Each structure stands twice: as C-alpha cells, then as structure tokens.
Amino acid sequence: INGVVSDIQEYTQADKGHISIGILNTLQVDIFYRFLRYFNQKYPDVTFTVDCYDRKELWRRLDTNMIDMALMYLPDNTKKEETNLRHQYNHQTIYDDRLVVLTHKTTVEAGKSYPVSRFLNRKWVSYPDDFYLTPLMYEYFGKKHKPNIPIKIASTEELIKMSEETDYDTFVTESYYDAHHNAIDLTPVYLDEEHKFHISYVYRKGKLEIPRMQNLLKEWEKFLDKYVNSSRLLEEVKQKEN
C-alpha cells in the first residue's frame, strides 16, 4: 500500500518523481545541462536519466513511452516522423542552428558564404547517411551532383580529427563549432541557400498532464528567457567595448 501511495504521489506532485530524457547523439546542448543543474538544485526530489541515441532509436523510445522528452533537430526529414510530430507530439524550439563547412581551401574567407559549386571537387569526411546533417548536405549538392565521401564517422570529434589529418573537408553544426572552435584547425564557411534547422525539445501531448513535466517545462522556459537576455546583454557589452 505504501508503494502504491508513493507512486501516486510521484505522479501527481510537481516536485517529486522521475523524468527520462533522450538526446540526439550529435547534439550540442550545453545549455540544457546547465538547466538540469539549476533544476536539480531547486527540485532535488525529481530524478533524471539522460542518455544519447541515434535519430531512429530516439523516435522509437518516444513512441513507446520509454522516454518522457527528446532533444533533437527539426524539421524532421522523414515523412513518417513529420506526420507523428503534427498529430502526437508537442515541440518547442530551443535555438536555431545551421551547417558549417570546415575546409582546407585557402581561397575562401572564414565566416563567409559560398555557392556549393566551389566545393564540388572536394572529398569529404561525413557522418553516416542516417545522421541528420548528411542528407542535408546531399540537398545542397542537388540531384545532378553527389559529394565524394571516402570516409564516414559517427563521432564528431573523430570526424574533425580525420579531416584535419587528411586533405578532406567536413561539415558540422554551428553550435558544435562555436563550442569547440579553439581546438579546430580548419576554415569555417557557410553554403549559399542555407537550410536552417532548429534544436528543439519534443514530448507526447499527454505528458503535460503530469505535474512534474509541467513544472520542468515551465522552469525551462523561465531559464531560457533569462539565458537569452543575459546573452544579449553580454553581446551588447562586447560590441560597446569593441
């Protein structure tokens, strides 16, 4: 009886219980881990399991209720999951992201945008085909061309290392590059006609009936607003100093 009462309390109270979160394995979400530290200090009786999965496994765990929430890239590039997203899930953008080409070319300037035609003859180290960015790169190249990819690596760190130690170019997300640019010895550029995407959190619509999930999302929105405002203030200070 005590066990049943405890389970009911965990389900009906905002400050107790367990939340399981899945994160896309190529995602750079330092801000979310900062939020979890903040939330844990404020609500120590809410426990968490956080694990990383590929995109297919992440959707499977959402569909089978094995995780309460997922952090992933949207829009989804498969028709099935895009349909599920509209009918079964709620989602909210955390922040925008975009693809960054890391190149050995010496005829380009860091931070500038160039047509994909400048890179048609390059060789690439890329993620496997079922990762989010690889189909995106195929879209840039179009149906008439196909990127020459001798090596595919699932680890972003190893992907960049392989690119640096060969003459192959590669591509990562801007969020990853911004967090690790000091350790990357390649020139970052963007492609024209850029395809923007978003880092978003996704959860089944019924999850909002659980008080601790309501509380988590409410606290997340407050934290994100504070973080964005602090970032803007810091950026304004830097601009004034410059």
Backbone bond lengths (Angstrom), bond angles and torsions (degrees), N, CA, C in turn:
res aa  C-N    CA-C-N  psi(-1)  N-CA   C-N-CA  omega(-1)  CA-C   N-CA-C  phi
1 I - - - 1.468 - - 1.533 110.36 -
2 N 1.326 115.93 -42.92 1.465 119.60 178.61 1.526 111.37 -61.37
3 G 1.350 115.29 -37.65 1.467 119.51 178.57 1.517 111.75 -64.29
4 V 1.340 117.17 -42.59 1.468 121.43 178.83 1.517 110.39 -64.36
5 V 1.341 117.00 -44.44 1.466 121.21 178.42 1.520 110.25 -59.87
6 S 1.333 117.10 -42.31 1.466 121.30 179.23 1.522 110.97 -62.31
7 D 1.349 116.98 -42.74 1.469 120.52 179.01 1.524 111.33 -62.84
8 I 1.346 116.31 -42.18 1.470 120.65 179.45 1.521 110.38 -63.82
9 Q 1.331 116.93 -40.91 1.465 120.15 179.52 1.517 111.20 -64.59
10 E 1.334 115.75 -40.06 1.460 119.30 179.03 1.526 111.08 -64.35
11 Y 1.333 116.11 -34.11 1.461 119.70 -178.87 1.521 111.87 -76.04
12 T 1.343 116.81 -31.60 1.461 119.96 -171.29 1.528 113.78 -102.46
13 Q 1.337 118.52 -7.14 1.460 120.56 -178.86 1.519 111.15 -104.53
14 A 1.320 114.91 143.62 1.464 120.44 -176.50 1.516 112.82 -79.26
15 D 1.343 116.99 -19.96 1.462 120.19 -173.04 1.526 113.11 -111.04
16 K 1.341 117.49 16.70 1.456 121.54 177.39 1.524 109.45 -141.50
17 G 1.349 114.64 160.68 1.457 119.28 176.09 1.511 112.38 114.41
18 H 1.332 115.59 -173.74 1.459 122.01 -174.89 1.526 110.04 -123.59
19 I 1.327 116.33 143.30 1.466 122.80 177.81 1.521 108.15 -130.01
20 S 1.327 116.39 128.50 1.457 122.42 179.45 1.529 109.53 -107.13
21 I 1.320 116.73 128.41 1.461 121.95 -175.09 1.523 109.37 -125.31
22 G 1.318 116.36 131.68 1.456 121.72 174.72 1.520 110.00 -109.65
23 I 1.329 116.09 138.27 1.462 121.48 -177.94 1.527 109.13 -123.70
24 L 1.314 116.89 134.28 1.457 121.08 176.50 1.521 109.04 -57.82
25 N 1.332 116.72 133.64 1.463 119.93 -168.17 1.529 114.85 -69.14
26 T 1.320 118.87 -10.91 1.469 119.86 176.71 1.524 111.96 -104.84
27 L 1.315 116.73 9.75 1.467 120.53 -173.25 1.525 111.82 -84.28
28 Q 1.338 115.94 140.93 1.457 122.68 174.15 1.531 107.25 -105.13
29 V 1.336 116.96 100.86 1.466 120.67 -173.26 1.533 110.83 -129.63
30 D 1.315 116.37 52.30 1.468 120.22 178.59 1.523 111.70 -57.00
31 I 1.336 116.55 -35.63 1.458 120.67 -178.27 1.533 110.83 -62.66
32 F 1.329 117.64 -34.98 1.461 119.71 -179.50 1.526 111.03 -70.66
33 Y 1.321 117.14 -37.16 1.470 119.35 176.67 1.526 110.77 -67.13
34 R 1.309 117.14 -34.00 1.472 119.82 174.06 1.529 110.11 -62.09
35 F 1.329 114.73 -42.75 1.469 118.93 178.68 1.523 111.29 -62.36
36 L 1.332 117.71 -41.15 1.464 120.12 -179.69 1.524 111.25 -62.29
37 R 1.317 117.51 -38.09 1.461 120.21 176.98 1.537 110.46 -63.06
38 Y 1.334 114.44 -43.52 1.469 119.81 177.85 1.530 110.93 -62.93
39 F 1.330 117.03 -46.18 1.468 121.82 -177.17 1.526 110.65 -65.62
40 N 1.325 117.30 -40.61 1.466 121.40 -179.48 1.525 111.85 -63.40
41 Q 1.324 116.80 -36.61 1.464 119.47 177.35 1.526 111.53 -67.73
42 K 1.330 116.03 -34.11 1.454 120.67 -177.81 1.521 111.83 -82.45
43 Y 1.347 117.09 -34.95 1.471 121.60 -178.49 1.540 108.83 -130.04
44 P 1.321 117.79 75.15 1.467 120.82 -174.97 1.527 114.33 -67.10
45 D 1.325 118.51 -16.15 1.463 120.75 -179.40 1.533 112.89 -88.97
46 V 1.328 116.71 -1.43 1.465 120.21 171.11 1.522 107.18 -95.22
47 T 1.327 116.53 119.36 1.461 121.11 -177.76 1.523 110.41 -101.44
48 F 1.338 115.87 157.87 1.463 121.04 -175.38 1.520 111.09 -132.88
49 T 1.320 114.67 147.59 1.456 123.11 162.33 1.523 107.10 -121.68
50 V 1.323 116.85 124.44 1.464 122.14 -179.85 1.522 107.97 -123.10
51 D 1.328 116.82 125.13 1.460 120.36 -179.77 1.525 109.41 -141.17
52 C 1.331 115.79 160.61 1.471 121.66 -177.62 1.526 110.04 -110.07
53 Y 1.331 115.90 141.93 1.459 121.81 -178.28 1.526 109.71 -142.47
54 D 1.333 115.43 162.20 1.458 117.98 170.02 1.530 108.74 -75.95
55 R 1.314 116.15 172.40 1.468 120.53 -171.30 1.535 112.37 -62.60
56 K 1.327 116.27 -42.21 1.467 120.32 -178.29 1.523 110.86 -63.45
57 E 1.334 116.79 -45.16 1.464 120.92 -179.41 1.522 111.36 -68.32
58 L 1.320 116.25 -34.05 1.460 120.22 178.86 1.524 110.34 -62.59
59 W 1.329 118.18 -45.68 1.459 121.53 178.20 1.525 111.11 -65.79
60 R 1.334 116.94 -38.47 1.467 119.86 179.37 1.524 110.82 -61.71
61 R 1.325 116.56 -41.99 1.458 120.20 -178.79 1.533 111.71 -71.08
62 L 1.320 116.70 -33.02 1.460 119.42 173.46 1.527 110.78 -65.88
63 D 1.340 115.90 -46.96 1.468 120.98 -177.37 1.523 112.47 -62.85
64 T 1.336 116.90 -34.07 1.465 120.72 -177.03 1.527 112.32 -97.80
65 N 1.322 116.62 9.82 1.468 122.26 175.28 1.532 112.86 64.98
66 M 1.328 117.05 27.10 1.460 120.97 178.26 1.526 111.23 -82.39
67 I 1.328 116.61 -20.19 1.456 121.08 173.26 1.527 108.14 -129.94
68 D 1.319 115.35 152.66 1.463 120.61 -178.69 1.531 112.26 -86.32
69 M 1.326 115.90 -28.28 1.468 119.82 -175.30 1.518 109.09 -154.57
70 A 1.323 115.85 149.43 1.462 121.08 177.72 1.523 109.68 -127.23
71 L 1.327 115.47 145.76 1.458 121.79 171.23 1.518 107.11 -110.95
72 M 1.334 116.48 123.89 1.462 121.04 -173.84 1.517 110.64 -155.23
73 Y 1.343 114.42 176.57 1.455 120.28 174.06 1.521 110.36 -87.21
74 L 1.329 116.36 140.00 1.455 124.03 171.05 1.533 108.11 -133.16
75 P 1.324 120.30 152.47 1.473 126.35 5.10 1.517 111.97 -72.10
76 D 1.328 114.95 153.92 1.446 120.11 177.65 1.525 108.96 -75.40
77 N 1.321 116.58 145.78 1.467 119.63 -177.07 1.528 113.11 -102.05
78 T 1.338 116.39 17.99 1.462 119.87 172.84 1.525 109.05 -122.80
79 K 1.317 116.78 136.82 1.465 121.53 -174.87 1.527 111.61 -61.65
80 K 1.336 117.21 -38.90 1.473 121.01 -177.53 1.520 110.42 -61.64
81 E 1.315 116.97 -49.63 1.455 119.58 -176.63 1.525 111.69 -70.94
82 E 1.323 117.16 -31.50 1.461 119.69 177.18 1.526 110.07 -65.80
83 T 1.336 116.96 -35.83 1.470 121.31 175.94 1.528 110.30 -66.50
84 N 1.344 116.76 -45.51 1.464 120.53 177.06 1.523 111.15 -57.99
85 L 1.328 115.36 -40.20 1.459 120.62 -176.88 1.523 110.84 -61.16
86 R 1.316 116.65 -40.73 1.471 120.47 -178.28 1.523 112.10 -70.42
87 H 1.332 117.55 -37.88 1.454 120.67 -169.83 1.530 114.94 -98.61
88 Q 1.318 118.61 -30.10 1.455 120.45 -171.10 1.523 114.33 -113.97
89 Y 1.334 117.28 -13.75 1.463 119.43 -169.55 1.520 112.96 -129.49
90 N 1.313 114.21 153.38 1.460 121.53 165.12 1.521 107.97 -103.07
91 H 1.317 116.81 151.40 1.460 119.64 177.52 1.524 109.66 -149.73
92 Q 1.309 115.07 153.96 1.456 121.57 -178.45 1.520 109.04 -143.01
93 T 1.331 116.64 135.80 1.459 120.78 179.04 1.519 111.00 -73.84
94 I 1.326 116.19 133.66 1.453 121.50 172.48 1.526 109.13 -87.64
95 Y 1.319 116.58 -55.66 1.461 120.21 171.47 1.522 109.69 -162.28
96 D 1.321 115.50 161.63 1.462 122.00 -178.77 1.521 110.57 -78.17
97 D 1.320 115.12 152.32 1.458 120.78 176.93 1.526 108.18 -139.94
98 R 1.317 117.19 170.73 1.450 120.75 176.36 1.525 109.95 -157.72
99 L 1.304 115.77 168.16 1.449 122.24 -176.62 1.521 110.31 -84.81
100 V 1.333 116.41 136.22 1.459 122.84 176.48 1.523 108.44 -118.64
101 V 1.319 116.57 127.32 1.465 121.49 173.60 1.525 108.14 -86.95
102 L 1.326 116.32 130.29 1.466 122.01 175.21 1.527 107.11 -107.95
103 T 1.309 116.62 114.26 1.463 121.13 -168.50 1.522 113.05 -124.89
104 H 1.338 114.15 155.80 1.471 121.82 172.47 1.530 110.97 -90.88
105 K 1.314 117.99 -8.74 1.468 121.13 -176.07 1.532 110.38 -58.49
106 T 1.329 115.60 136.41 1.467 121.00 179.67 1.519 112.14 -98.51
107 T 1.328 116.00 0.03 1.472 119.93 -176.99 1.521 111.74 -101.30
108 V 1.329 116.57 14.33 1.461 120.33 178.38 1.531 108.79 -123.29
109 E 1.328 115.46 159.93 1.458 121.44 -177.78 1.527 109.50 -111.36
110 A 1.299 116.49 134.51 1.463 121.67 -177.20 1.518 111.37 -57.13
111 G 1.333 116.04 133.95 1.451 121.80 176.41 1.510 115.02 86.46
112 K 1.325 118.63 -5.91 1.463 121.98 -179.76 1.529 110.93 -90.24
113 S 1.335 115.63 163.45 1.464 121.96 178.08 1.519 110.39 -104.65
114 Y 1.339 116.39 142.11 1.457 121.73 -177.82 1.521 109.70 -138.85
115 P 1.339 117.08 153.40 1.470 119.44 175.76 1.524 109.94 -67.79
116 V 1.321 116.34 149.97 1.457 120.49 -178.78 1.521 111.17 -62.55
117 S 1.333 117.59 -21.14 1.464 121.31 179.38 1.526 112.01 -59.71
118 R 1.332 117.56 -24.42 1.463 121.08 178.44 1.536 111.86 -69.22
119 F 1.342 116.49 -13.27 1.463 120.00 -173.23 1.536 112.72 -122.31
120 L 1.332 117.58 10.75 1.465 120.02 -175.22 1.523 112.62 -63.81
121 N 1.321 117.87 -30.84 1.461 121.02 -176.90 1.532 113.33 -94.65
122 R 1.320 116.55 4.91 1.452 120.08 -179.95 1.536 110.88 -81.38
123 K 1.333 116.07 154.86 1.456 121.45 170.18 1.528 108.16 -101.03
124 W 1.343 115.48 152.49 1.460 119.61 -170.26 1.524 112.79 -129.77
125 V 1.317 115.11 148.19 1.465 122.62 159.71 1.521 105.11 -102.23
126 S 1.322 117.40 127.35 1.464 119.35 -176.30 1.518 110.62 -134.87
127 Y 1.330 114.22 171.93 1.457 120.50 169.71 1.537 109.20 -71.65
128 P 1.338 118.39 162.24 1.475 120.21 171.80 1.529 111.09 -58.65
129 D 1.317 116.18 163.55 1.462 121.37 -173.52 1.518 113.89 -63.98
130 D 1.344 118.43 -25.31 1.459 119.76 -177.22 1.526 112.43 -88.27
131 F 1.344 118.32 4.26 1.451 121.86 174.20 1.526 109.20 -84.79
132 Y 1.325 115.77 155.71 1.470 120.78 -170.90 1.524 113.00 -62.00
133 L 1.332 118.28 -41.95 1.465 120.60 -171.65 1.520 113.87 -75.32
134 T 1.326 118.34 -26.81 1.462 120.01 -175.51 1.534 112.43 -65.70
135 P 1.340 120.22 -49.97 1.466 118.76 174.65 1.528 112.50 -59.98
136 L 1.343 116.77 -31.00 1.454 120.81 177.89 1.528 110.60 -63.83
137 M 1.331 116.79 -41.54 1.457 120.27 177.48 1.525 111.25 -65.64
138 Y 1.332 117.05 -37.50 1.465 120.28 175.95 1.534 110.70 -60.85
139 E 1.332 116.65 -36.84 1.469 120.19 177.76 1.525 110.95 -63.28
140 Y 1.326 116.97 -40.84 1.462 120.28 177.60 1.530 110.98 -59.77
141 F 1.329 116.55 -43.00 1.463 120.46 -176.92 1.525 111.93 -72.50
142 G 1.322 117.78 -26.66 1.455 121.24 177.70 1.517 113.12 80.56
143 K 1.325 116.19 177.49 1.463 122.06 -175.28 1.529 112.77 -73.33
144 K 1.329 118.00 -26.53 1.464 120.89 -177.00 1.529 112.74 -78.98
145 H 1.313 116.88 -20.98 1.462 120.67 -176.96 1.529 109.29 -127.98
146 K 1.308 115.17 158.62 1.450 121.02 178.22 1.520 108.19 -141.14
147 P 1.336 118.22 130.32 1.460 119.32 179.91 1.526 111.83 -63.20
148 N 1.319 116.07 139.71 1.461 122.68 178.74 1.527 108.12 -85.24
149 I 1.343 116.60 107.07 1.464 121.57 -172.50 1.528 109.50 -120.85
150 P 1.336 117.84 92.24 1.466 119.69 178.47 1.527 114.00 -71.58
151 I 1.347 117.37 -26.53 1.464 120.82 -174.14 1.522 109.78 -134.44
152 K 1.335 116.19 133.60 1.464 122.29 175.53 1.525 108.68 -124.01
153 I 1.338 116.41 129.85 1.466 122.14 -175.01 1.523 109.31 -134.35
154 A 1.322 117.07 135.41 1.466 121.21 -177.44 1.521 112.53 -79.01
155 S 1.326 117.89 -28.20 1.465 122.12 -178.05 1.529 110.56 -85.25
156 T 1.338 116.49 124.69 1.466 119.73 179.86 1.523 111.12 -63.13
157 E 1.317 117.12 -41.75 1.467 120.74 -179.94 1.525 111.07 -60.71
158 E 1.329 117.32 -45.55 1.462 120.78 -179.72 1.525 111.60 -71.93
159 L 1.327 116.46 -32.09 1.459 121.16 177.01 1.532 110.43 -60.65
160 I 1.321 116.57 -46.73 1.466 121.07 179.70 1.527 110.59 -67.40
161 K 1.321 116.38 -41.56 1.467 120.21 179.11 1.519 111.02 -60.72
162 M 1.338 117.33 -42.79 1.460 121.62 178.56 1.528 110.54 -63.38
163 S 1.315 116.24 -41.13 1.461 120.43 178.86 1.525 111.14 -63.35
164 E 1.325 116.50 -42.77 1.465 120.52 -178.79 1.521 111.73 -66.23
165 E 1.318 117.53 -31.95 1.465 121.17 -176.45 1.523 113.12 -91.47
166 T 1.325 116.61 0.37 1.466 121.91 173.00 1.526 107.15 -124.09
167 D 1.325 116.97 -171.63 1.463 119.30 173.02 1.523 110.85 -101.93
168 Y 1.346 116.55 18.44 1.456 121.57 179.97 1.531 110.43 -84.09
169 D 1.325 115.95 144.40 1.462 121.28 172.11 1.528 109.22 -87.10
170 T 1.331 116.09 170.05 1.460 120.32 176.23 1.516 109.13 -150.46
171 F 1.330 116.73 -177.22 1.465 120.94 179.86 1.521 108.71 -149.36
172 V 1.331 115.43 142.64 1.462 122.99 179.61 1.528 107.52 -140.54
173 T 1.314 116.55 -178.69 1.459 119.78 174.95 1.528 109.91 -83.43
174 E 1.322 115.98 154.41 1.452 120.94 177.96 1.528 110.64 -62.90
175 S 1.338 117.35 -36.54 1.458 120.24 -179.86 1.527 110.98 -62.45
176 Y 1.340 116.72 -39.39 1.463 119.33 178.17 1.522 110.28 -68.64
177 Y 1.325 116.70 -43.48 1.463 119.27 -179.06 1.526 111.20 -62.65
178 D 1.322 116.68 -43.78 1.469 120.01 -179.93 1.529 111.52 -59.24
179 A 1.336 116.72 -35.70 1.464 120.25 -177.83 1.524 112.64 -79.05
180 H 1.339 118.00 -20.35 1.462 120.57 -173.32 1.535 113.48 -129.11
181 H 1.325 118.72 14.04 1.465 120.47 -171.11 1.528 113.09 -61.02
182 N 1.327 117.41 -29.48 1.467 119.45 -179.31 1.525 112.75 -65.82
183 A 1.323 116.78 -21.77 1.466 120.94 -178.55 1.533 112.37 -101.89
184 I 1.333 117.85 5.67 1.463 121.43 -175.82 1.529 109.94 -110.56
185 D 1.328 116.40 124.26 1.453 121.92 -176.68 1.529 111.04 -105.84
186 L 1.322 116.08 53.02 1.461 123.01 177.72 1.522 108.30 -138.21
187 T 1.333 117.07 159.81 1.461 120.94 -177.88 1.531 110.43 -89.38
188 P 1.340 118.21 122.77 1.473 120.78 -179.60 1.530 111.35 -87.65
189 V 1.314 116.34 127.64 1.467 121.54 175.60 1.523 108.40 -138.65
190 Y 1.335 115.15 167.65 1.463 121.58 179.45 1.521 109.66 -115.98
191 L 1.310 115.79 161.91 1.459 121.66 177.39 1.523 109.80 -102.76
192 D 1.338 115.88 142.53 1.466 120.52 175.88 1.526 110.20 -61.12
193 E 1.350 114.39 162.67 1.468 120.93 -178.45 1.529 109.95 54.04
194 E 1.321 115.47 49.49 1.453 119.80 -171.41 1.528 112.31 -66.08
195 H 1.324 114.52 143.67 1.460 122.74 178.15 1.521 107.93 -100.50
196 K 1.327 116.97 101.23 1.462 119.49 -179.87 1.524 110.52 -78.13
197 F 1.316 115.01 148.89 1.453 120.99 174.39 1.517 107.72 -141.50
198 H 1.320 115.60 175.27 1.463 119.79 -170.95 1.524 110.62 -130.48
199 I 1.314 115.86 143.45 1.456 120.82 166.01 1.529 106.25 -86.05
200 S 1.324 116.16 120.88 1.466 121.46 -172.44 1.524 110.52 -133.96
201 Y 1.338 115.74 157.36 1.461 118.87 169.34 1.530 108.09 -105.95
202 V 1.325 114.72 142.83 1.463 123.00 -173.83 1.520 109.06 -129.76
203 Y 1.345 117.02 137.57 1.460 120.58 178.28 1.523 109.05 -151.74
204 R 1.324 116.15 152.79 1.462 120.67 178.22 1.526 109.31 -64.67
205 K 1.314 116.53 145.49 1.460 121.15 -174.63 1.533 112.20 -59.15
206 G 1.317 118.47 -34.47 1.454 121.00 -178.66 1.519 114.16 -69.98
207 K 1.340 117.33 -13.25 1.468 119.96 -177.48 1.527 112.00 -64.91
208 L 1.317 117.86 -24.65 1.460 119.69 -179.56 1.527 112.68 -70.23
209 E 1.333 117.25 -10.58 1.461 120.35 175.32 1.525 111.59 -76.61
210 I 1.326 117.01 -13.09 1.463 121.60 179.93 1.525 108.39 -92.07
211 P 1.336 118.34 118.99 1.474 120.83 -173.95 1.524 114.59 -55.35
212 R 1.340 117.47 -40.02 1.468 118.01 -177.65 1.530 111.31 -67.35
213 M 1.350 117.25 -29.04 1.469 119.93 176.20 1.524 110.11 -73.23
214 Q 1.341 116.26 -40.74 1.468 119.66 174.25 1.517 110.65 -56.83
215 N 1.320 115.68 -45.76 1.457 121.02 -177.95 1.528 111.23 -66.10
216 L 1.338 116.45 -41.32 1.465 120.42 178.84 1.529 111.02 -59.27
217 L 1.323 116.89 -47.05 1.459 120.60 -177.48 1.528 111.53 -70.05
218 K 1.332 116.55 -34.68 1.469 120.08 176.87 1.528 110.05 -64.68
219 E 1.327 116.69 -46.76 1.466 120.81 179.63 1.529 110.96 -65.85
220 W 1.326 116.66 -35.05 1.468 120.73 178.61 1.520 111.32 -63.94
221 E 1.336 116.82 -43.65 1.464 120.55 178.82 1.525 110.84 -61.71
222 K 1.335 117.04 -42.70 1.460 120.90 178.73 1.528 110.67 -64.42
223 F 1.321 116.67 -43.34 1.464 121.52 179.69 1.520 110.94 -63.77
224 L 1.345 116.02 -43.07 1.466 120.43 -178.03 1.523 110.84 -65.35
225 D 1.337 116.99 -42.45 1.472 120.16 177.60 1.522 110.78 -60.11
226 K 1.324 116.52 -43.49 1.463 121.03 179.57 1.523 110.37 -64.50
227 Y 1.337 116.59 -41.04 1.468 121.35 -179.25 1.524 110.65 -65.50
228 V 1.334 116.78 -44.84 1.467 120.92 -179.97 1.520 110.71 -62.90
229 N 1.337 116.88 -44.60 1.463 120.47 179.35 1.527 111.45 -63.56
230 S 1.353 117.36 -39.33 1.459 121.27 178.60 1.525 110.39 -66.27
231 S 1.343 116.49 -39.30 1.466 120.70 179.64 1.520 110.78 -65.56
232 R 1.333 116.22 -41.08 1.462 119.75 178.54 1.523 111.27 -64.26
233 L 1.333 116.32 -41.60 1.456 120.88 179.45 1.526 109.96 -63.02
234 L 1.343 116.84 -43.60 1.462 121.02 179.25 1.521 110.80 -62.73
235 E 1.341 116.49 -40.63 1.456 120.64 179.01 1.521 111.25 -64.52
236 E 1.323 117.64 -39.75 1.458 121.49 177.78 1.529 110.81 -64.02
237 V 1.324 117.00 -39.70 1.468 121.01 178.55 1.524 110.26 -64.41
238 K 1.335 116.61 -43.06 1.471 120.16 178.74 1.519 111.61 -62.04
239 Q 1.347 116.12 -41.31 1.465 120.30 -179.85 1.520 110.64 -64.16
240 K 1.339 117.17 -39.76 1.470 120.56 178.80 1.519 110.62 -66.21
241 E 1.339 116.59 -39.82 1.458 120.60 179.26 1.524 111.69 -65.08
242 N 1.348 115.84 -35.77 1.462 119.58 179.17 1.538 111.07 -72.26
